[in-house]
Amino acid sequence: MIIKKIFLIIFLSSVSFSNERFNDAQIIVMLKEYFKGTPNAPTLLGHRFYQNRNNRVIQLEIDTNLEEINESLLFSFKAMSLITNVANKRFSQGILVLHTGTNNQPVIAETDIKCAQQFFIYEDMGEKKWRKNCLSMKHN
């Protein structure tokens, strides 16, 4: 299990900088493995790829607890950044729906994918700047 996780992280990191691209079905497999294979990762409840006006959107739904919501948000948007960087179809927006319990309304977070990649992959900006310029959050 640990070897599988290490392999997946190395694979995603290396292909993030290559020209190799993957179709939606391959992206889904990688996404599921990334969440399953990482210790303390939030539970991936679902995913959806869709077109919204001129934007191709990746949407993930996760289950987490309130104490780990920040870590879950960062983990999930990093996963989106890595996955969309190797997709053969360009994504422009990422939406994360965070469920934190049975009685709570989900938190919805959105980011521009290129902006998120500048933080999570290329490290051209810090977390504070990403949060200020690229991230929006709301309760539904």
KAWO-V744917 format. One record per backbone hydrogen bond with DSSP energy under -0.5 kcal/mol. NH is the residue of the N-H (numbers start at 1). CO is the residue of the C=O. Records with the same first field share a line. If there is no record, write none. Layout:
# KAWO-V744917
NH->CO / CO
This chain:
# KAWO-V744917
5->1
6->2
7->3
8->4
9->5
10->6
11->7
12->8
13->9
14->10
15->11
16->12
17->13 / 14
18->15
22->86
27->23
28->24
29->25
30->26
31->27
32->28
33->29
34->30
35->31
36->32
37->33
38->35
39->37
41->38
43->63
44->42
45->43 / 61
46->61
48->59
50->57
52->55
55->52
57->50 / 55
58->93
59->48 / 57
60->95
61->46
62->97
63->43
64->99
68->65
69->66
72->68
73->69
74->70
75->71
76->72
77->73
78->74
79->75
80->76
81->77
82->78
83->79
84->80
85->81
86->82 / 83
87->84
88->22
92->56
93->56
94->111
95->58
96->109
97->60
98->96 / 107
99->62 / 97
107->98
108->138
109->96 / 107
110->136
111->94
112->134
113->92
116->112
117->113
118->114
119->115
120->116
121->117
122->117
124->118
125->118
130->126
131->127
132->128
133->129
134->130
135->130 / 131
136->110
138->108
140->106
